[in-house]
Amino acid sequence: MTRTIPSLEDYATSRAAFLASAERHGATLEHHVHPRPGPDGGELATDVARIGPPPGEARRVVVVASGTHGVEGHAGSGLQGLVLDDPRTAALPQDTAMLLVHAVNPFGMAWSRRVDHDNVDVNRNFVDFGGPLPASEHYPRIDAILNPAGDDYDLDDASWLDELLVFAGEVGMAEAFQAVSGGQYDHPHGMQFGGIEAGWSRRTLEAIWATHLRGPELVLNLDVHTGLGPNGQLTLFQTADADEPAAHIAARWFPAVLRADRTTDGAELQHGVLGPGLDAVVGEATTSVPIVVEFGTLDELVVLGAMRADNWLHHHGDPASELGQAIRARTRDAFFIEDAAWRERVAEDGMACVHAALDAAEEVDPANQVSSL
């Protein structure tokens, strides 16, 4: 039988299915309730399901997280359901725990947004707000392009792309991509805003990590995303310097991983949930291997257009209006492909990543992982 993740469901339905499955499989549950309601007035929460030894008693922990970028959480939620049903999850080694973090950014997942209730991109919120923030040299030049004002929005108007391409021609494609996607901290209503302080999702995730991930010898964290890359293609990212244990572990069990050495230039992956955020919480005694599991959807400019429309909607429009509903649908379509083949590929490749993490958890000697590879 071919595995597949479910068709697109709203947040409330996805959450109910996750919690019911977790209870059915005997997981220990905890709930971190968000201060805002969902579009239906219902409760929003980041839910945690743990299978295996309790905190403090596991030597290895495999984490699968969904919804760091809220609307991307639908695919991750579906994958987490497969993890709960997987025979390997029911037969974990005695020293290994499985931790499922459902909807890191529940507001974004429920409202069909990548960002949180403060327009903050959670993956760019893991910075030291007590020091200099990463600078985005070129973003101010394109804020008006990506962050249009006004009372009306034409979903069929693509003229803004011409302006963006002119900008890319002037600064180069690499600089343009960094300006669009790398995060910025000076325009609160703009795209990819990293915030002015640690947001609710960051604080909640750090509390979850502090409870569940301090003490193990090894943590493998899979953070599931969608929207980047060709339709259905799996791309794996991590931040680790080439000589770090995490890079050696990833090279063996995730040979297709794209590694981004940690630098201080404010590049996109340097201030995300990856690497620095997790490492700061688990401590030096734990070897952490954070990996982004990314599934491609539509053309990158189509995805960017959906994000642009969503940004306008929540600053200038009415989410309950006919246009608002059309924008929300377009945003969901940009990050979840209803096609059966796409859902099957997410299931197969996603579970292959989970199994690779379980293989690593069973075989890696954290004290000797570099010399043993």
N, C-alpha and C positions, 0 to 999 in steps of 0.2 A: 504493500500500500504506500502510495506517495504521500509524504508529509507535506502539510501546508499550514500557513497561519490563517486565521479567520479573515473573512472580509472585513472591511472597515466598519468599525462600530464607534459610537460616541464614548466619551470618557466614562460616564456612569456605568454603561453596559460592560465596558472593558474592565473597570475596577471590580464590579460585582463578580464577573467571571474569574478574575484572578484570585479574589479572596475566597470564593467558593472552592476553587481547585486547591488552593493552599491549605484550607481546612481539611479537605478530603484526603490530602496526602500527609496530614499530621504535622504540618509546618507550625512553628511558633511565629505568631503574628504580632506586629506592633504598628501603630498608626500615628502619623504626625499630621495633625489637622491644619490645613491652610486657613489664614484669617479671612479670605474672600470666598464667596460662593461661586458655583458654576453657573452657566447660562440658564440652567433650569432651576436655579435657586438651591441646588443640592450641595452637600458637603464635598469639599475637595481635600485630598490628603496624599502624602507620600506614604505608601504602605510597604512594610518590610516583612518578608517571609524567610525564615531560617530553617533549614533542614540539616540535621547532624548535630554534633556536639555543641553545647551552648557557648557563649562568649567566655573566653579564658581557658577552654578545654580543647580547642581545635588547634592543631599544628599548621594546618593549611586551610585556606578559605578561597573558594571560587565565587566571585561576585558577578551577577548579570544585572545591569541597570538599564532602565528605559526612561525616555522622556526628559533627558537633560535639556534638549530643545523640544519644548512641550509637544507640538503637533507631530514631531517625529516619533513620539512615544507609542503610536498605534502598532507599528511593526514590532517594536521591542516588546510591547505587552503580549502580542501574539506569540513571539518567541519564548517569552517567559512561561506561557502556558504549556508549550511543548517541553520545556525544561522540567516543569513539575510532573508531567506525565512520563518522562523518560525513565526507562528501567535503571539507567546508571545513577540517577538521582536517588532512587529508592535503595540502591546498594552502595552507597558511599563508603569508602574506607572509614574505620573507626576514628581516625584522627583528622578527617576532612569534613568541612561544613560547606553547604551551598547557601549563598545569601542572594536573595532576589529583591531589588529595590525598584518598586513599581511607581512610575511617574515622579521623577525627581523634581520636575516642574509641573505640578498638577494643574495650575492655572492655565499655563500655555496649552497643555494637552486638551483641557476642557473647552477652551475658547478658540482653539485652532490657531494658536500663535506659537512661534518659536521662543518668544521672550516671555518674561514673567509679568506680573501685574504692574511693575514699575518700568516696563519697557527695557528691562535688563536681560542681556544674553547671559544666561547662567554660566556657560562655558568660558566666558570672558570676565567673570566676576571674581575669580580666584587670584587676586593680586593683593599686594601689600598696600592698603589704602593709607598707611602711615608714612609712606615714602613716595618718591616720584612715580607717577603712573606712566605706563607705556604710551609713547607718543605716536600719533598717526599723522605723518607729515602731510599727506595728500588728501585725507578725508574732507577737510573743510571745503575743498574745491568741488566736491561732488555731493555735498549734503543736500543742496537744493535740487539736484537731479534725483536722488534716492528718497528724499523726504519732502515731497510736494505739499504745498498748503492749498487752501481754498475749500469751498463747500461742495464742489463737484469732482467726480473722478470718472474718467473714461477708460474702462477696462480694455478697450480695443485700441487705444492710442499707444503706439510704440515709438513715438518720436524721441522719447527720452533715451532710447538706446543709441540713437545717432550721436547725442551729446556725450554719452558715456564712451562711445568708440573714439570720438575726437580726443577726449581726455586720455584714453589708453594709448592713442597714437603719439601723444605728446610726452607721456612719462614712461611708456613701455608697458608691456603686458604684465610683467612680474610686479611692478610697482602698482599698477592699476588693480590687480587682484588683491594685493595686500591692503590697498586703501578700501576696497569694497568689503573684504572678508576678514581682515585682520583684527577688527575691534577698535573702538575709539571711546574716549572718556570725557569728551568736551561738549557733546551735543546730545542731551538727554532724550530728545524726541527723534534722534537720528537712528540709522540702522546700526546694528552690531554694537549697541551701547553697553559698556562694561559696568556701569553703575558708579556711585559715589561712596558706597560702603558695602559691606558684606550683606547680601540679600537673604531673604527667607530660605530659599532653596539651598544656598551655600551653607548657611548656618545649620540647616536641618541635615544636610548630607554630612557635614563635619561631625555632627552629634552622632549620626548613625555609624560613621567610620570609627569614632572614638569608642563607641560601645562594642562594636563587633569586630574591629580589625586591629586592635591593639593587643599584642601578645602572640599571634601566630608567627611561625617562622617564614611563611610564604603566603602572599595574597596575589591572586590573579584577578584583575578587575576588567570585565568586558562592558564597555559603555556603548549601547546600540544606538546608531544614528541612521538617518536616511536623507537623501537629497543631493548628495555629491557623487558625481561620476555617472558613467553610462547606465542606461536602464538595466537594473538587475545585477550589475557588477558589484562584487564585494571588494572593498578596499580596507586595509588595516593600517592604523597609524599608532605610533607611540612616541613619547619623548623620553629619550634616555641617551646618554653619551655612549659612544661605541664600546668603551671599556667597562661600562657598568653591568652588574649581574643581570638586570632586567633586559638589556639588549641581547645578551648571550642566550637567555632563556627564550626570548621571543624569536631569535634567529633559528632556534632548533624546532620549537613547536608551532611557530607561526612563520614559516619561511617567506611568506609574501608580505610581511609587515614592512611599512615604510617608516623608517626611523628619522626623527628630526632632532638633531643634537640641540641641547639646551643652550641658548644664547641669551644675550641681554638686549637684543635689538627690538623687542616687542613683537616678534613674529607670532602669528596666530596661535600655534600650538604651544607656545611657551607659557601662556598664562591661562590655560584651560584647566579642566578637571584633571587632565592627564598629569602624570609625573609630579610636578611641584605641589599641587593641591593635596593629592593623596599622601605623598611622602611626608609632608609636614605633619600629618595627623598620626600615621601609623608608627613613626619613629624609626630610628636607625637599626633597631634589633630585628625589624621585619623587612624581608625582601619583597618589594611590591612591583608587580608587572602590570601597569595600566595600559590597556589597549582599546582604541576606538574601533568598533566594528561598524563600518559604513556601507550602506546599500544605495547604489545609484538609482535615480528615478528618471527625471526629464532633463532636457537640455538646460545647461546652467543658467542661460539668460531667461528661460521660462520660469525657472525656480526663483531667480532674482526678481522677476516681475511680480510673482505672487507675493514675495516678501515685501516688496515696495507697496503694493496695493494694501496689504494687511497693515503696514505701518501707517499709511494715510487713514485707513478706516478707524483705527483706534485713537487717532489724534484729532480727526476732523469729521468723521462720519458717524453713522448709527449702525452698530452691529446687528440690530434687529430689523433693519430696513431690507427691502428687496436687494438693493445693491450690496448691503452688508452681508447678506446670506450668500450672494454670488461670490463675493471675495473670500468668504470663509470656505466655500466649496472649492474654489480654485486653489487656496492654500493647502487644503487637505489633499487635493489631487496632485499637488507638486511634491508631496512627501510620502504618499502612499499610492501605489499603483494597484488598482483593483484587479488587473489581469491575473488569471489563475497561474500562469507561468511565473510571473514575478513573485507571487506569494509562495509558490513552491520553492523558488530559488532562495528566498529569504529563509525559509524553513530549513532547507538542506544545508546551505552554507552557514547559516547561523548556528545550527546544531553541530556542525563540524567544528566550529570555533569553540563551542562549549566543551565538546569532547576533547579537543586539543588541550584546553585548559585543565580538564580533569586528568588527562594523561600526564601533563606537566606536574600537577599537584601530587600525583602518585610517585613520580620518578625523580623529581628534582631534589638534590641535596643542597639546601640553601647555604650550607657552610662551605660547599665545594663546587658550586655550579659552574664556575668559570673554567677551572682546570679539568672538569669532567666532560666538557663538550668538545 
